[in-house]
C-alpha cells in the first residue's frame, strides 16, 4: 500500500479461497481446474465480511491527511452529480 507503509490486511478466508476463485473467475489459465470448489453463499458472506474488516482497519490506520481525503472521496462517490445515489451508495465504506 502506498498510504500505510508495510500494511497488509489479514485475509485468511481470502487466502484459503484465492486459488479456487482465481481459477473460476480469471478465465485465463494454463491449468484446467479439475476439482472446482463451489463458492457458496456462506463463503461469499465470509469474504465480504473479511474485506469490510480489512477496509476498516486500513482506514483507521491512515495518517490524518490521507484519512481526510478518503472521507471526502467516499462521500463524493456515494451520490452522482445529478443527486441520484451511485452504485456505491449501498456500501458501508465510511
C-alpha positions in Angstrom: 0.0 0.0 0.0 1.2 3.5 -0.8 -0.7 5.1 2.1 0.5 3.0 5.0 4.0 1.6 4.7 4.1 -2.1 5.4 0.3 -2.5 5.7 -1.1 -5.9 4.8 -4.7 -6.8 5.7 -5.4 -10.0 7.5 -7.4 -12.0 5.0 -7.4 -15.7 6.0 -10.7 -16.6 4.2 -9.4 -14.9 1.0 -6.1 -16.7 1.3 -7.9 -20.0 1.6 -10.1 -19.4 -1.4 -7.7 -17.4 -3.6 -6.6 -20.3 -5.9 -10.2 -21.5 -6.4 -11.6 -18.1 -7.1 -8.8 -17.2 -9.5 -9.4 -20.5 -11.4 -13.1 -19.9 -11.6 -13.2 -16.2 -12.3 -10.0 -15.4 -14.2 -10.9 -17.5 -17.3 -7.3 -17.3 -18.5 -5.2 -20.1 -17.2 -2.7 -22.7 -18.3 -4.2 -25.3 -16.0 -7.7 -26.7 -16.0 -9.5 -26.8 -12.7 -10.3 -30.5 -12.4 -11.8 -30.3 -8.9 -13.5 -26.9 -8.6 -14.9 -25.8 -5.2 -18.3 -24.2 -5.1 -18.1 -20.7 -3.8 -21.2 -20.9 -1.6 -23.2 -18.1 -0.2 -21.6 -18.7 3.2 -18.1 -18.3 1.7 -19.2 -15.2 -0.2 -20.5 -13.6 3.0 -17.3 -14.5 4.9 -15.2 -13.0 2.1 -17.3 -9.8 2.2 -17.1 -9.5 6.0 -13.4 -10.1 5.9 -12.9 -7.4 3.2 -15.0 -4.9 5.2 -12.9 -5.6 8.3 -9.7 -5.1 6.4 -11.0 -1.9 4.9 -11.9 -0.5 8.3 -8.5 -1.4 9.7 -6.9 0.2 6.7 -9.0 3.4 7.1 -8.4 3.5 10.9 -4.6 3.4 10.4 -4.4 6.1 7.7 -2.4 9.2 8.6 -4.9 12.1 9.0 -4.0 13.8 5.7 -4.9 10.7 3.8 -7.9 9.9 6.0 -9.4 13.2 5.3 -9.0 12.7 1.5 -10.5 9.2 1.8 -13.6 10.6 3.7 -14.1 13.3 1.0 -13.7 10.8 -1.9 -16.1 8.3 -0.4 -18.7 11.0 0.2 -18.3 12.2 -3.4 -18.8 8.7 -4.8 -22.0 8.0 -2.8 -24.0 10.4 -5.0 -24.0 11.1 -8.7 -23.6 14.7 -9.9 -27.4 14.8 -10.5 -28.0 14.0 -6.8 -29.1 10.4 -7.5 -27.5 7.6 -5.4 -24.5 6.0 -7.1 -23.7 2.3 -7.2 -21.5 2.9 -4.1 -24.4 4.4 -2.0 -25.4 0.9 -0.7 -21.9 0.0 0.5 -20.7 0.8 4.0 -17.4 2.4 3.1 -17.2 5.0 5.8 
